[in-house]
Amino acid sequence: MTFYRTPFHLLDNLSQVPIGSQVVVVSDQMYKEHKQKQAQKEIDILTSRAASFRKTADLIDDEILNLQKEAGLLPPAEETSE
């Protein structure tokens, strides 16, 4: 019994190799459009996530301010005489 084996020992013959049988040929323009659509989808997702993170950060800032007010941790407001 040998303990050294490659992943290829699992394949009895080449017909079991997981190679697709179909090849799709597209024009450069179609490929470019596909890549642009994929990029736009990713941009939309990231933009949405960034907006969500900003909203969450704003809510956290508001909560910090409320806690500081309740605990009297804010410096006294300077009065301006006009």
Backbone as CSV, one residue per row, in Angstrom:
resi,resn,N_x,N_y,N_z,CA_x,CA_y,CA_z,C_x,C_y,C_z
1,MET,0.851,-1.181,0.000,0.000,0.000,0.000,0.891,1.235,0.000
2,THR,0.608,2.144,-0.894,1.400,3.369,-0.963,0.624,4.523,-0.339
3,PHE,1.337,5.379,0.366,0.698,6.521,1.016,0.862,7.794,0.198
4,TYR,1.713,7.749,-0.798,1.919,8.913,-1.645,1.090,8.758,-2.905
5,ARG,0.094,9.596,-3.020,-0.758,9.566,-4.205,-1.037,10.989,-4.643
6,THR,-1.248,11.132,-5.911,-1.634,12.429,-6.450,-3.151,12.453,-6.557
7,PRO,-3.719,13.625,-6.769,-5.180,13.675,-6.949,-5.652,12.904,-8.177
8,PHE,-4.740,12.610,-9.098,-5.121,11.942,-10.333,-5.384,10.452,-10.141
9,HIS,-5.040,9.902,-8.979,-5.311,8.481,-8.772,-6.813,8.209,-8.683
10,LEU,-7.606,9.265,-8.467,-9.054,9.106,-8.376,-9.707,8.911,-9.748
11,LEU,-8.976,9.253,-10.789,-9.515,9.130,-12.137,-9.002,7.853,-12.786
12,ASP,-9.926,7.017,-13.209,-9.524,5.771,-13.851,-9.098,5.984,-15.297
13,ASN,-9.762,6.919,-15.957,-9.377,7.188,-17.341,-9.698,8.647,-17.664
14,LEU,-9.304,9.061,-18.818,-9.458,10.467,-19.185,-10.915,10.887,-19.397
15,SER,-11.820,9.940,-19.576,-13.218,10.305,-19.778,-13.850,10.845,-18.498
16,GLN,-13.198,10.638,-17.373,-13.723,11.141,-16.110,-13.191,12.526,-15.754
17,VAL,-12.293,13.053,-16.545,-11.737,14.378,-16.283,-12.844,15.409,-16.444
18,PRO,-13.026,16.283,-15.436,-14.141,17.247,-15.491,-13.848,18.423,-16.416
19,ILE,-13.882,18.174,-17.694,-13.659,19.220,-18.687,-14.972,19.428,-19.417
20,GLY,-15.384,20.690,-19.516,-16.630,20.998,-20.199,-16.567,20.615,-21.662
21,SER,-17.689,20.192,-22.194,-17.719,19.764,-23.584,-18.156,20.895,-24.505
22,GLN,-18.621,21.994,-23.935,-19.091,23.084,-24.763,-18.134,24.270,-24.657
23,VAL,-17.898,24.882,-25.767,-17.090,26.090,-25.820,-17.950,27.176,-26.437
24,VAL,-18.029,28.310,-25.771,-18.826,29.421,-26.277,-17.869,30.506,-26.737
25,VAL,-18.045,30.936,-27.953,-17.214,31.991,-28.517,-18.060,33.244,-28.614
26,VAL,-17.554,34.332,-28.046,-18.287,35.599,-28.110,-17.352,36.657,-28.695
27,SER,-17.969,37.680,-29.233,-17.170,38.758,-29.815,-16.531,39.579,-28.698
28,ASP,-15.522,40.324,-29.064,-14.865,41.193,-28.089,-15.852,42.199,-27.499
29,GLN,-16.738,42.707,-28.346,-17.725,43.689,-27.885,-18.684,43.057,-26.869
30,MET,-19.153,41.846,-27.136,-20.055,41.169,-26.201,-19.340,40.892,-24.876
31,TYR,-18.081,40.487,-24.963,-17.306,40.222,-23.751,-17.127,41.505,-22.942
32,LYS,-16.831,42.591,-23.641,-16.660,43.885,-22.972,-17.959,44.302,-22.283
33,GLU,-19.089,44.145,-22.978,-20.388,44.496,-22.397,-20.688,43.629,-21.173
34,HIS,-20.374,42.355,-21.267,-20.594,41.450,-20.133,-19.762,41.876,-18.927
35,LYS,-18.495,42.189,-19.170,-17.612,42.623,-18.087,-18.108,43.934,-17.473
36,GLN,-18.605,44.838,-18.309,-19.127,46.109,-17.812,-20.371,45.896,-16.949
37,LYS,-21.249,44.991,-17.385,-22.447,44.689,-16.603,-22.070,44.082,-15.254
38,GLN,-21.103,43.169,-15.268,-20.647,42.568,-14.016,-20.051,43.632,-13.096
39,ALA,-19.234,44.509,-13.661,-18.611,45.570,-12.871,-19.676,46.494,-12.299
40,GLN,-20.689,46.850,-13.097,-21.743,47.741,-12.619,-22.544,47.097,-11.488
41,LYS,-22.818,45.799,-11.597,-23.518,45.099,-10.517,-22.708,45.157,-9.229
42,GLU,-21.405,44.909,-9.339,-20.549,44.942,-8.153,-20.467,46.352,-7.578
43,ILE,-20.381,47.353,-8.456,-20.354,48.746,-8.002,-21.647,49.087,-7.262
44,ASP,-22.788,48.665,-7.810,-24.074,48.933,-7.162,-24.144,48.297,-5.782
45,ILE,-23.667,47.070,-5.673,-23.673,46.379,-4.384,-22.775,47.097,-3.389
46,LEU,-21.577,47.461,-3.819,-20.633,48.139,-2.920,-21.134,49.522,-2.519
47,THR,-21.766,50.235,-3.458,-22.333,51.548,-3.147,-23.431,51.419,-2.101
48,SER,-24.271,50.421,-2.278,-25.350,50.177,-1.316,-24.793,49.833,0.061
49,ARG,-23.778,48.994,0.091,-23.153,48.627,1.370,-22.526,49.835,2.034
50,ALA,-21.860,50.686,1.247,-21.225,51.884,1.803,-22.274,52.811,2.400
51,ALA,-23.394,52.990,1.705,-24.475,53.840,2.220,-25.035,53.271,3.516
52,SER,-25.183,51.965,3.561,-25.679,51.310,4.771,-24.705,51.504,5.930
53,PHE,-23.408,51.359,5.656,-22.407,51.555,6.698,-22.410,53.000,7.196
54,ARG,-22.562,53.962,6.268,-22.611,55.374,6.674,-23.815,55.640,7.554
55,LYS,-24.957,55.069,7.177,-26.172,55.255,7.975,-25.986,54.665,9.372
56,THR,-25.391,53.488,9.440,-25.121,52.860,10.732,-24.163,53.706,11.554
57,ALA,-23.126,54.246,10.923,-22.167,55.102,11.627,-22.859,56.354,12.155
58,ASP,-23.766,56.937,11.373,-24.507,58.113,11.830,-25.363,57.775,13.047
59,LEU,-26.016,56.616,13.015,-26.836,56.199,14.160,-25.974,55.998,15.410
60,ILE,-24.790,55.431,15.229,-23.878,55.230,16.357,-23.422,56.576,16.903
61,ASP,-23.089,57.526,16.019,-22.695,58.865,16.462,-23.814,59.540,17.253
62,ASP,-25.057,59.401,16.776,-26.200,59.970,17.496,-26.336,59.355,18.884
63,GLU,-26.162,58.061,18.975,-26.271,57.381,20.265,-25.163,57.832,21.218
64,ILE,-23.950,57.996,20.679,-22.847,58.488,21.508,-23.174,59.880,22.043
65,LEU,-23.675,60.746,21.175,-24.037,62.100,21.589,-25.123,62.084,22.666
66,ASN,-26.124,61.228,22.495,-27.186,61.121,23.499,-26.636,60.642,24.842
67,LEU,-25.759,59.659,24.808,-25.161,59.171,26.051,-24.315,60.246,26.722
68,GLN,-23.572,61.005,25.922,-22.765,62.086,26.485,-23.647,63.152,27.120
69,LYS,-24.772,63.493,26.477,-25.705,64.483,27.030,-26.292,63.978,28.345
70,GLU,-26.753,62.728,28.357,-27.372,62.162,29.549,-26.398,62.067,30.715
71,ALA,-25.148,61.782,30.414,-24.148,61.611,31.468,-23.458,62.926,31.824
72,GLY,-23.793,64.008,31.139,-23.174,65.302,31.424,-21.705,65.338,31.035
73,LEU,-21.365,64.641,29.994,-19.966,64.584,29.568,-19.618,65.606,28.489
74,LEU,-20.601,66.355,28.024,-20.320,67.360,26.999,-19.812,68.636,27.666
75,PRO,-18.844,69.317,27.073,-18.399,70.588,27.650,-19.527,71.608,27.552
76,PRO,-19.566,72.559,28.470,-20.650,73.550,28.410,-20.570,74.345,27.119
77,ALA,-21.725,74.642,26.565,-21.791,75.380,25.318,-21.389,76.837,25.577
78,GLU,-20.553,77.363,24.699,-20.135,78.759,24.837,-21.235,79.666,24.348
79,GLU,-21.556,80.670,25.147,-22.591,81.610,24.756,-21.932,82.758,24.025
80,THR,-22.487,83.102,22.918,-21.970,84.240,22.153,-22.946,85.392,22.295
81,SER,-22.411,86.566,22.573,-23.287,87.733,22.702,-23.185,88.547,21.421
82,GLU,-24.327,88.748,20.834,-24.367,89.519,19.596,-25.224,90.717,19.754
